[in-house]
Amino acid sequence: MSERIIMRTGEALVEGAEDYLCAEPEVVIGELDGPVGQALANLIGDQVKGHSRVFAILASDVQVKPATVMVSKVTVKSGKYTNILMGTVQAAIAHGVLDAVRTGEIPRDKVDDLGIIYSVWLDPAVLDADDLDHKALFDVHREATLKVIRKAMRREPTIDWLLEHQEKVTHYFHDLGVKGEL
């Protein structure tokens, strides 16, 4: 049996060819009988208008393992946005979770013991896309899901990397503010 996983966190960014093709998930992963399981149950049981919490599913009636709860970072205000988020993106996240099990990032013997809280960002500009490329959107979110889980499970970035790169890494929006472009 794999080691006990109390709580791991991760953040990732994957960008596609179009501006709206961007995924920036944040995750918390941990044992269902610990703080992550308690938080996951609270999220599912305490729905909030505009920020529905749903399980990642391959299709209706097919939930993935580990149990993964999606929480939108953007207030959902339209049916079209809901359909994209709870369709293409939800399926992509489900596939990405299974990819993480397949690659060994999530130990297969832990899939019934772990839960994932997945904070998902879907660019609202997706609503303005003339020819929304659902395959590209799916691919970006699937890749981002595997990447964020990998980073969380490997505890990346390490403190050594952070300390070494602290002055070399800049925050995009901070840089825009410094340049007076915000």
Residue frames relative to the residue before (quaternion, step in Angstrom):
aa qw qx qy qz dx dy dz
M 1.0000 0.0000 0.0000 0.0000 0.00 0.00 0.00
S 0.5078 -0.6586 0.4750 0.2877 3.54 -1.06 0.82
E 0.6539 -0.5131 0.3864 0.3997 3.55 -1.30 0.34
R 0.5765 -0.5727 0.4557 0.3633 3.53 -1.26 0.50
I 0.1680 -0.7725 0.6084 0.0705 3.57 -0.96 0.94
I 0.2177 -0.8058 0.5400 0.1079 3.57 -0.16 1.28
M 0.7569 -0.2573 0.1988 0.5668 3.58 0.73 -1.06
R 0.0069 -0.7512 0.6597 -0.0216 3.51 -0.96 1.01
T 0.1559 -0.7834 0.5955 0.0856 3.55 -1.14 0.65
G 0.0261 0.8038 -0.5940 0.0212 3.54 -1.18 0.52
E 0.1011 -0.7476 0.6546 0.0496 3.52 -1.34 0.50
A 0.0222 0.8020 -0.5955 0.0412 3.56 -1.02 0.77
L 0.1595 -0.7510 0.6306 0.1134 3.52 -1.34 0.29
V 0.0565 0.7517 -0.6553 0.0478 3.55 -0.97 0.95
E 0.1243 -0.7988 0.5876 0.0333 3.55 -0.81 1.06
G 0.2889 -0.7459 0.5779 0.1619 3.51 -1.18 0.68
A 0.7668 -0.3912 0.2680 0.4326 3.54 -1.34 -0.17
E 0.7388 0.3264 -0.1993 0.5549 3.60 1.10 -0.65
D 0.6507 -0.5423 0.3597 0.3913 3.58 -1.14 0.58
Y 0.6945 0.4784 -0.2865 0.4547 3.61 0.94 -0.83
L 0.6121 0.5354 -0.3446 0.4689 3.59 1.27 -0.22
C 0.4060 0.6783 -0.4923 0.3642 3.51 0.38 1.28
A 0.0532 -0.7740 0.6304 0.0254 3.55 -1.03 0.81
E 0.0269 0.7918 -0.6083 0.0479 3.56 -0.88 0.96
P 0.0259 0.8480 -0.5270 0.0497 3.57 0.45 1.23
E 0.1469 -0.7121 0.6754 0.1226 3.47 -1.42 0.39
V 0.0683 -0.8189 0.5698 0.0120 3.56 -0.93 0.86
V 0.1368 -0.6896 0.6985 0.1334 3.44 -1.45 0.38
I 0.0538 -0.7986 0.5991 -0.0183 3.57 -0.81 1.06
G 0.2872 0.7673 -0.5434 0.1828 3.57 -0.90 0.85
E 0.7202 -0.4369 0.3382 0.4197 3.51 -1.41 0.12
L 0.5107 -0.6611 0.4645 0.2940 3.56 -1.04 0.80
D 0.6926 0.4452 -0.2873 0.4895 3.61 1.15 -0.44
G 0.6412 0.4854 -0.3279 0.4957 3.57 1.26 0.42
P 0.8114 -0.2854 0.1864 0.4747 3.59 -1.23 -0.39
V 0.6316 0.5258 -0.3489 0.4504 3.62 1.03 -0.63
G 0.6439 0.5154 -0.3209 0.4656 3.59 0.98 -0.78
Q 0.6358 0.5182 -0.3225 0.4725 3.57 1.02 -0.81
A 0.6697 0.4932 -0.2962 0.4695 3.59 0.92 -0.91
L 0.6333 0.5348 -0.3281 0.4531 3.58 0.98 -0.83
A 0.6659 0.4907 -0.3018 0.4740 3.59 0.90 -0.90
N 0.6449 0.5154 -0.3209 0.4642 3.60 0.98 -0.79
L 0.6466 0.5247 -0.3245 0.4486 3.59 0.95 -0.82
I 0.6780 0.4851 -0.2957 0.4665 3.58 0.87 -0.92
G 0.7369 0.4435 -0.2308 0.4550 3.57 0.99 -0.81
D 0.7413 0.3566 -0.1980 0.5330 3.58 1.24 -0.27
Q 0.0490 -0.8429 0.5357 -0.0135 3.56 0.49 1.24
V 0.1637 -0.7769 0.6050 0.0600 3.56 -1.12 0.77
K 0.5176 -0.6532 0.4516 0.3186 3.58 -0.81 0.99
G 0.8112 0.2360 -0.2049 0.4942 3.56 -0.87 1.01
H 0.7630 0.2314 -0.1471 0.5853 3.58 1.29 -0.25
S 0.0059 0.8392 -0.5420 0.0447 3.56 0.77 1.07
R 0.2496 -0.7375 0.6111 0.1423 3.52 -1.14 0.75
V 0.0503 0.8038 -0.5865 0.0860 3.55 -0.69 1.11
F 0.5196 -0.6106 0.4890 0.3436 3.54 -1.24 0.42
A 0.4740 -0.6131 0.5405 0.3275 3.55 -1.20 0.54
I 0.0035 -0.8084 0.5857 -0.0584 3.54 -0.79 1.08
L 0.4914 -0.6184 0.5195 0.3260 3.54 -1.22 0.53
A 0.7329 -0.1533 0.1326 0.6494 3.53 1.15 -0.81
S 0.6895 -0.4258 0.3348 0.4808 3.57 -1.19 0.20
D 0.8246 0.2036 -0.1955 0.4902 3.53 -0.98 0.98
V 0.7128 0.3743 -0.2602 0.5329 3.64 1.23 0.23
Q 0.0428 -0.8161 0.5751 -0.0370 3.57 0.13 1.36
V 0.4107 -0.7133 0.5114 0.2469 3.58 -1.04 0.76
K 0.2711 -0.7054 0.6272 0.1886 3.51 -1.41 0.23
P 0.4588 -0.1905 -0.8596 0.1194 1.56 -1.86 1.65
A 0.6296 -0.5134 0.4171 0.4075 3.56 -1.24 0.54
T 0.0449 -0.8087 0.5848 -0.0438 3.55 -0.73 1.13
V 0.1508 -0.7840 0.5995 0.0567 3.55 -0.71 1.14
M 0.2454 -0.7601 0.5899 0.1179 3.55 -0.82 1.08
V 0.0355 -0.7626 0.6459 0.0046 3.55 -1.02 0.91
S 0.3536 -0.7557 0.5132 0.2014 3.59 -0.68 1.07
K 0.3753 -0.7114 0.5530 0.2175 3.57 -1.02 0.87
V 0.7000 0.4093 -0.2377 0.5348 3.57 1.25 -0.44
T 0.4744 -0.6520 0.5044 0.3089 3.58 -1.00 0.79
V 0.3006 -0.7677 0.5459 0.1493 3.54 -0.65 1.16
K 0.0384 -0.8415 0.5370 -0.0450 3.55 -0.59 1.23
S 0.7836 0.2901 -0.1663 0.5236 3.61 1.16 -0.27
G 0.6074 -0.5682 0.4261 0.3558 3.50 -1.25 0.54
K 0.6324 0.5402 -0.3383 0.4402 3.57 0.98 -0.81
Y 0.6522 0.4993 -0.3091 0.4794 3.59 0.93 -0.92
T 0.6377 0.5314 -0.3222 0.4551 3.59 0.94 -0.89
N 0.6767 0.5028 -0.2974 0.4481 3.59 0.88 -0.91
I 0.6508 0.4900 -0.3167 0.4859 3.59 1.04 -0.70
L 0.6776 0.4946 -0.2848 0.4639 3.58 0.91 -0.97
M 0.7753 0.3307 -0.1665 0.5117 3.57 0.86 -0.98
G 0.6333 0.4598 -0.3388 0.5223 3.55 1.25 0.45
T 0.8179 0.2583 -0.1202 0.4999 3.53 -0.12 -1.35
V 0.7239 0.4445 -0.2636 0.4571 3.59 0.74 -1.05
Q 0.6352 0.5293 -0.3329 0.4533 3.59 0.95 -0.82
A 0.6599 0.4958 -0.3012 0.4775 3.59 0.95 -0.86
A 0.6394 0.5312 -0.3233 0.4523 3.59 1.00 -0.82
I 0.6488 0.5054 -0.3144 0.4741 3.57 0.96 -0.86
A 0.6348 0.5302 -0.3292 0.4555 3.59 0.94 -0.84
H 0.6685 0.4851 -0.2983 0.4784 3.58 0.92 -0.88
G 0.6461 0.5276 -0.3198 0.4494 3.59 1.00 -0.78
V 0.6161 0.5280 -0.3403 0.4751 3.59 1.06 -0.73
L 0.6808 0.4708 -0.2923 0.4790 3.58 0.89 -0.87
D 0.5873 0.5524 -0.3648 0.4657 3.60 1.11 -0.61
A 0.6505 0.5222 -0.3121 0.4547 3.59 1.02 -0.82
V 0.6308 0.4904 -0.3332 0.5006 3.58 1.10 -0.61
R 0.6567 0.5334 -0.3085 0.4348 3.57 0.89 -0.97
T 0.7291 0.4232 -0.2420 0.4803 3.61 0.95 -0.84
G 0.5512 -0.6415 0.3854 0.3690 3.59 1.26 -0.11
E 0.4130 0.6991 -0.4887 0.3191 3.60 1.22 0.08
I 0.7179 0.2169 -0.1515 0.6439 3.54 1.15 -0.70
P 0.4206 -0.7129 0.4913 0.2712 3.60 -0.63 1.06
R 0.5230 -0.6698 0.4387 0.2923 3.55 -0.83 1.05
D 0.6786 0.4996 -0.2986 0.4481 3.59 1.02 -0.75
K 0.6742 0.4822 -0.2930 0.4765 3.62 1.30 -0.02
V 0.4264 0.7548 -0.4450 0.2244 3.62 1.20 -0.16
D 0.6971 0.4403 -0.2831 0.4900 3.62 1.09 -0.55
D 0.6788 0.5001 -0.2698 0.4651 3.59 1.28 -0.29
L 0.7137 0.4525 -0.2433 0.4761 3.60 1.20 -0.47
G 0.1349 -0.7444 0.6443 0.1119 3.50 -1.33 0.41
I 0.1902 -0.7636 0.6081 0.1049 3.55 -1.19 0.60
I 0.1477 -0.7242 0.6659 0.1015 3.53 -1.00 0.90
Y 0.1004 -0.8293 0.5487 -0.0341 3.53 -0.51 1.28
S 0.1605 -0.7765 0.6062 0.0620 3.55 -0.46 1.22
V 0.1114 -0.8396 0.5316 -0.0077 3.54 -0.36 1.32
W 0.1365 -0.7627 0.6280 0.0721 3.54 -1.05 0.86
L 0.0251 -0.7548 0.6549 -0.0267 3.51 -0.78 1.15
D 0.4507 -0.7151 0.4684 0.2571 3.56 -0.56 1.19
P 0.4535 -0.6982 0.4801 0.2764 3.62 -0.71 1.02
A 0.5422 0.6237 -0.3966 0.3996 3.61 1.21 -0.40
V 0.4789 0.6680 -0.4384 0.3636 3.58 1.24 -0.26
L 0.6115 0.5704 -0.3393 0.4308 3.58 1.17 -0.58
D 0.7035 0.4646 -0.2554 0.4734 3.58 1.18 -0.56
A 0.4695 0.6839 -0.4439 0.3388 3.58 1.27 -0.12
D 0.4356 -0.7152 0.4881 0.2459 3.56 -0.77 1.08
D 0.7857 0.0876 -0.0148 0.6122 3.55 0.89 -0.99
L 0.1628 -0.8216 0.5405 0.0796 3.55 0.28 1.26
D 0.2563 -0.7647 0.5793 0.1182 3.54 -0.75 1.14
H 0.2326 -0.8168 0.5160 0.1123 3.58 0.00 1.33
K 0.6222 0.5336 -0.3538 0.4505 3.62 1.02 -0.66
A 0.6675 0.4846 -0.3059 0.4754 3.60 0.90 -0.87
L 0.6321 0.5237 -0.3253 0.4694 3.59 1.01 -0.81
F 0.6322 0.5259 -0.3096 0.4774 3.57 0.99 -0.89
D 0.6821 0.5067 -0.2920 0.4390 3.60 0.81 -1.02
V 0.6533 0.5142 -0.3147 0.4581 3.61 0.95 -0.87
H 0.7092 0.4501 -0.2709 0.4701 3.59 0.84 -0.92
R 0.6112 0.5275 -0.3559 0.4707 3.60 1.07 -0.61
E 0.6608 0.4991 -0.3000 0.4735 3.58 0.92 -0.92
A 0.6625 0.5108 -0.3073 0.4535 3.59 0.92 -0.89
T 0.6269 0.5402 -0.3371 0.4489 3.58 1.05 -0.73
L 0.6617 0.4775 -0.3085 0.4888 3.58 0.86 -0.87
K 0.6592 0.5238 -0.3116 0.4405 3.59 0.91 -0.89
V 0.6944 0.4715 -0.2958 0.4560 3.61 0.82 -0.93
I 0.6399 0.5022 -0.3313 0.4780 3.60 1.02 -0.71
R 0.6221 0.5393 -0.3354 0.4578 3.58 0.98 -0.83
K 0.6769 0.4890 -0.2972 0.4630 3.59 0.85 -0.95
A 0.6555 0.5057 -0.3206 0.4602 3.60 0.94 -0.83
M 0.7153 0.4635 -0.2696 0.4480 3.58 0.77 -0.99
R 0.7094 0.4143 -0.2548 0.5102 3.59 1.14 -0.55
R 0.3932 -0.7441 0.4467 0.3036 3.57 1.37 0.03
E 0.3698 0.7309 -0.4805 0.3133 3.55 0.94 0.96
P 0.5436 -0.2076 -0.8132 0.0069 1.50 -2.00 1.44
T 0.5245 -0.6217 0.4802 0.3282 3.56 -1.19 0.56
I 0.6261 -0.5309 0.4004 0.4072 3.56 -1.20 0.37
D 0.6126 0.5462 -0.3613 0.4425 3.62 1.01 -0.68
W 0.6502 0.5019 -0.3143 0.4761 3.60 0.95 -0.88
L 0.6567 0.5255 -0.3125 0.4415 3.59 0.88 -0.92
L 0.6826 0.4803 -0.2933 0.4662 3.57 0.87 -0.93
E 0.6581 0.5135 -0.3026 0.4601 3.58 1.01 -0.79
H 0.7904 0.3383 -0.1513 0.4878 3.60 0.99 -0.83
Q 0.3262 0.8000 -0.4666 0.1895 3.58 1.29 -0.05
E 0.7618 0.3727 -0.2074 0.4876 3.61 0.80 -0.91
K 0.6431 0.5320 -0.3173 0.4503 3.59 1.26 -0.19
V 0.6889 0.4464 -0.2625 0.5072 3.58 1.18 -0.54
T 0.0729 -0.8068 0.5861 0.0164 3.56 -0.81 1.00
H 0.4483 -0.6734 0.5248 0.2650 3.53 -1.17 0.67
Y 0.5491 -0.6702 0.3978 0.3019 3.56 -0.72 1.14
F 0.7377 0.4197 -0.2513 0.4652 3.60 0.72 -1.01
H 0.5750 0.5498 -0.3812 0.4708 3.60 1.15 -0.49
D 0.6522 0.5216 -0.3090 0.4551 3.57 0.95 -0.91
L 0.6375 0.5142 -0.3308 0.4688 3.60 1.00 -0.79
G 0.6437 0.5226 -0.3182 0.4597 3.59 1.00 -0.79
V 0.6464 0.5169 -0.3081 0.4690 3.56 0.96 -0.90
K 0.7001 0.4517 -0.2579 0.4892 3.59 1.02 -0.81
G 0.4745 -0.6898 0.4289 0.3392 3.59 1.25 -0.15
E 0.4818 0.6897 -0.4175 0.3432 3.57 1.22 0.41
L 0.6101 0.5374 -0.3712 0.4486 3.59 1.23 -0.03
